[in-house]
Amino acid sequence: MFVDEETLGGLLVMMGGMATALMVLTLVFTVLLIIAHWKMFTKAGEKGWKSLIPIYSDYILYKLTWSPGAFWLFVVISVLTAVFGALSGTFVISSGGEVVATGTGNTVFSILTLVTSAIACIIHIMLQVKIAVAYDRGTGTALGLIFLPNIFSLYLGFGSAQYIGPEPK
């Protein structure tokens, strides 16, 4: 089946328009997320610019909702996951630079990678619950932050949620 040049040109223009629209929507959504995180920080009494710095913003979020110690635990667990994953030998970097699954590796390190990954996921889920509690929201918001974090960050930032602080210990 051959397509004439006019039809092919029309298809390419349509695909280009769709790609441009997707890029614009992504940019708008990203800007809205940045503003929502800024507003979440200011609701908690922190300067909004702190939400813009990648690792520091996570530290501040843990400080506001849980504890700085939990942040450092998450960092250590994440580093261990990366180290165990590298030591497991399950994935190697080929001479071309791409990551290739070898199917063989050290079982102990593979299990440690799995365990530390699971611990990191549990810590992350606990953080989402603590964020919901700190902004005086319930289980529905916690589940939303776990499964649809960007949408529920918009909800916390632009909505009526007020920061009340971390749950009492």
MOJO-V486155 format. One record per residue. N is the residue number from 1. RES is the residue in one small letter. OMEGA is omega as a letter, one per 20 degrees, with the letter a starting at -180 (NA if undefined). NEAR is the number of other ideal C-beta (glycine too) atoms within 10 Angstrom. D_FIRST is the distance of its C-alpha to the first C-alpha in Angstrom with 2 decimals. Layout:
n;res;omega;near;d_first
N;RES;OMEGA;NEAR;D_FIRST
N;RES;OMEGA;NEAR;D_FIRST
//
This chain:
n;res;omega;near;d_first
1;m;a;2;0.00
2;f;r;5;3.77
3;v;r;10;6.71
4;d;a;8;9.96
5;e;a;7;13.04
6;e;r;8;14.92
7;t;r;10;12.69
8;l;r;11;12.44
9;g;r;11;16.18
10;g;r;12;16.94
11;l;r;11;15.42
12;l;r;10;17.46
13;v;r;10;20.50
14;m;r;10;20.29
15;m;r;10;20.08
16;g;r;10;22.94
17;g;r;10;24.93
18;m;r;10;24.59
19;a;r;10;25.69
20;t;r;10;28.56
21;a;r;10;29.65
22;l;r;10;29.70
23;m;r;10;31.78
24;v;r;10;34.16
25;l;r;10;34.63
26;t;r;10;35.29
27;l;r;10;37.79
28;v;r;10;39.55
29;f;r;13;39.80
30;t;r;11;41.15
31;v;r;10;43.74
32;l;r;15;44.77
33;l;r;17;45.22
34;i;r;14;47.34
35;i;a;15;49.48
36;a;r;21;49.80
37;h;r;20;51.01
38;w;a;19;53.37
39;k;r;19;54.77
40;m;a;25;55.16
41;f;a;22;57.24
42;t;r;16;59.34
43;k;a;18;60.00
44;a;r;20;61.41
45;g;r;9;63.62
46;e;r;18;61.69
47;k;a;11;60.52
48;g;a;15;56.89
49;w;r;12;56.01
50;k;r;18;56.64
51;s;a;25;53.42
52;l;a;13;51.44
53;i;a;11;52.54
54;p;a;7;50.38
55;i;r;9;52.88
56;y;r;12;55.91
57;s;r;18;54.38
58;d;r;15;53.93
59;y;a;16;57.56
60;i;r;19;58.75
61;l;r;22;56.75
62;y;a;23;58.38
63;k;a;16;61.73
64;l;a;22;61.33
65;t;a;23;60.20
66;w;r;22;61.50
67;s;r;14;63.22
68;p;r;11;62.63
69;g;r;10;63.39
70;a;r;16;60.36
71;f;a;19;58.21
72;w;r;12;59.66
73;l;r;16;59.21
74;f;r;20;55.52
75;v;a;15;55.25
76;v;r;12;57.06
77;i;a;19;54.95
78;s;r;16;51.72
79;v;r;11;52.98
80;l;r;17;54.05
81;t;r;19;50.63
82;a;a;12;49.05
83;v;r;14;51.73
84;f;r;20;51.54
85;g;r;19;47.74
86;a;a;14;48.07
87;l;a;15;50.87
88;s;r;20;49.06
89;g;a;14;46.77
90;t;r;17;43.90
91;f;r;13;41.74
92;v;r;13;42.07
93;i;a;10;40.75
94;s;a;9;39.04
95;s;r;5;39.65
96;g;r;6;36.40
97;g;a;6;37.84
98;e;r;8;35.68
99;v;a;8;37.39
100;v;r;10;36.78
101;a;a;9;38.08
102;t;a;11;40.26
103;g;r;7;41.16
104;t;r;10;44.74
105;g;a;17;47.47
106;n;a;14;50.89
107;t;a;11;51.13
108;v;a;11;54.07
109;f;r;17;52.30
110;s;r;16;49.15
111;i;r;12;51.37
112;l;r;18;53.18
113;t;r;22;49.88
114;l;a;14;48.96
115;v;a;14;52.45
116;t;r;20;52.63
117;s;r;17;49.17
118;a;r;12;50.38
119;i;r;16;53.58
120;a;r;18;51.69
121;c;r;12;49.57
122;i;r;11;52.80
123;i;r;17;54.45
124;h;r;15;51.48
125;i;r;14;51.55
126;m;r;16;55.32
127;l;a;20;54.88
128;q;r;19;52.56
129;v;a;20;55.21
130;k;r;21;57.91
131;i;r;26;55.99
132;a;a;24;55.78
133;v;a;20;59.51
134;a;r;23;60.46
135;y;r;24;58.79
136;d;r;13;60.54
137;r;a;21;57.51
138;g;a;10;57.10
139;t;a;10;54.95
140;g;r;10;51.98
141;t;r;21;51.75
142;a;r;19;52.23
143;l;r;15;49.33
144;g;r;18;47.24
145;l;r;25;48.16
146;i;a;17;47.21
147;f;r;10;43.81
148;l;a;12;42.84
149;p;a;14;45.00
150;n;a;13;43.45
151;i;a;13;43.66
152;f;r;24;47.20
153;s;r;19;48.26
154;l;r;19;47.38
155;y;a;18;49.46
156;l;a;24;52.43
157;g;a;22;52.25
158;f;a;13;51.78
159;g;a;14;53.39
160;s;a;8;57.04
161;a;r;20;57.44
162;q;r;12;60.59
163;y;r;19;61.43
164;i;r;13;64.43
165;g;a;13;64.37
166;p;r;16;63.78
167;e;r;12;65.02
168;p;a;5;68.66
169;k;NA;4;69.31
//
